[in-house]
Amino acid sequence: MYGLKEMLSEEKNRLQKIEEKTRNQLKDAPKGSLRISKSNKHIQYYHCTEGHPHKNGIYLHRTEEKLVRQLAQKGYDEQVLRLVEKRLRQIRRIAEEYQDDEIEKLFLREHEARQKLICPAELTWNQQLEQWMLEKYEGKGFNDGNPIIYSERGERVRSKSEKILSDYFYRKNIPYKYEKPLLLKGYGIVYPDFTFLSKRTRKEIYWEHEGRMDDPEYARTAIKKIQTYEDNGIYVGDRLILTFETETTILNTKDIERNVRRYLI
């Protein structure tokens, strides 16, 4: 499963934070444990400590509510710590051996002549990318009044900012599709400015550049479209990249590079 290695790393970090927090809480926890019983529809609390002559524990009066809460928290924290330690051991064991592309590497290690005789269990990344790039689609098209602007790749784009983006991708050898149609339920067909195939997840990623965000009507339409992306399970910061411009805030290379490093490399 592509992306599992990263997911395991994220889960390990999450569990390690819980482990650290829980251990710190247990350092200050009182000795013993809490026993809870019910008598005449009333809940009673008892403090049980190892070696104490009262096996069922010492009754805790309602004035000792703080101790009751501390003991209850301690019991819960001990369970959490045992579970977290168990899961961390499992994750470390899996992550040590697991590689996202291990099946692909098996095929690529074969001699070139043998590769031609084999039908791989799944397409290699280069094969998937080539297949994706060969898929035909019909873009949005241009009206007579649209400015005539061409990218370095030789395709017509709608704005200078889109030319800056497309030229950057072209120079960096980042494969993309310009205005490939996408159906969003509840909205209709949209034409994301740029569509990419993620090497990490093998899913499409969409880049929308919103260039006139100080125009109220344009901004309302853009926000509605972004909300519809998320309604369709395509979330900003996951499979949707956004860049913005106004008359005073223009697209710059740093913004492009930051997003490329985070999502496309």
Secondary structure, 3 states (H helix, E strand, C coil): CCCHHHHHHHHHHHHHHHHHHHHHHHHCCCCCEEEEEEECCEEEEEEECCCCCCCCCEEECHHHHHHHHHHHHHHHHHHHHHHHHHHHHHHHHHHHHCCCCHHHHHHHCCCHHHHCCCCCCCCCHHHHHHHHHHCCCCCCCCCCCCCCEECCCCCEECCHHHHHHHHHHHHCCCCCEECCCEEECCCEEECCCEEEECCCCCCEEEEEEECCCCCHHHHHHHHHHHHHHHHCCCCECCCEEEEECCCCCCCCHHHHHHHHHHHCC
